[in-house]
Amino acid sequence: MEDKKFTMIDEEFICDVCHEKVPKLNYTARDHCNHCLSSKHVDINPGDRKADCKGTLIPINIEKGPKDKYKIVYKCAKCGAIKRNVMADDDNFDKVLEIMQNNSMK
């Protein structure tokens, strides 16, 4: 049987990077910290929790996707994998701008 490509898991957590409490999103699955924008490499497909890596996903870029949805581009600090997560409505906009500015200087 084929696994679903998206599993809905929306739960609060404490960020491993900035140690802030991250609330549930309440409209889709929460998949990154809304304070520092970091994430954790726990999924193969969104929400499946099947990745063995468990490394920190560091935000390296912001890109515009289909339907004007912006995505955070991550690079795993442990295995080097590149992942993308849709930005959340409550993401720290100053951090988004910082990532965009750092990327434009490259």
N, C-alpha and C positions, 0 to 999 in steps of 0.2 A: 504494500500500500504506500502511495506517495505522501510525503509530509506536506502540510499546508505551507505556503510561502509567508504567511503572517499569522502570528499568534498574539492575541490581545492580552498584554500584561501591563496594567497601569497601577503601579504601586509606589509608595513613597520610599525613600532610601536616604542614607547618609553618604555623601560623595566621598570617595576614596582620596580625591585630590585636594579639595578645599575644605572638606569636613562639614559643609553646610547641609542642613536638612532640606531635601528636595521633595516637594509635595506631589501628589498624584496630579496628572494633567486634566483628567475628567472629560476629555473629548476624543482622545486616542491614547495609544501606549506611550508612556514616558520612557525615553531611551537615552537620556543624557541629563547632566546637571544644568539647571537653568542659571546658575550663578557663574561657574567657570567654563561651562560648555563641554567639559570632558565627559567621556563615557567609558565603558568597560567592554572589552572584547569577550562577550559571553554568548553571542548568537552567531549561528551560521545564516539562518533566515530570521527576519525580525521576530523576536519574542520566543524563539525555540529553546534558548539556553543550552544549545548543544555544542558550542565552541569550547575546546579544551584550553585555549590560550589563557584567558582571564587577564590579559595585559591591559594597560591603560591606553585608551584611544585619545590621542592628543589632537585637538582641532588645528588644522593647518590651512584651511581655506573655506570660503563661503562661495557657493555657486548657485546660479539661478537655474531652476529646473522647469519642467513642463507646468503649465497653468500658473506661472509666476510663483511657484513654491520655491523657497530658498532652502538649500541643504548645507549642512555643515559637513565638510570633508575631513576625515580623520586618518591619521596614520598610527597604527598600533606600535607602542614603544617596545613591545616584547618581540613580536613576529614580523612587523613591517607591513602587515596587511592594510590596504586602503578600504575604508568603509564610508558610507554616507548616511546621514540621518536628517530627516526633515526638521527644520527649525520649529520650535514651539512658540506660541504667542507670548509666553512670559520669559523668554530668553533675555539675558543681560545684553541690551543693545550696545552698551559701551564696549563689551567684550567682542561682540560681532564686528564693530567698527575697528577695534584693535587688530583682529585677525585679518580683516580686509586690508588695512593699512600695511601691516607687516608683509602681506603677500604682494602688495603693489610695489614694494621696495625691492623685490627680488629681481 
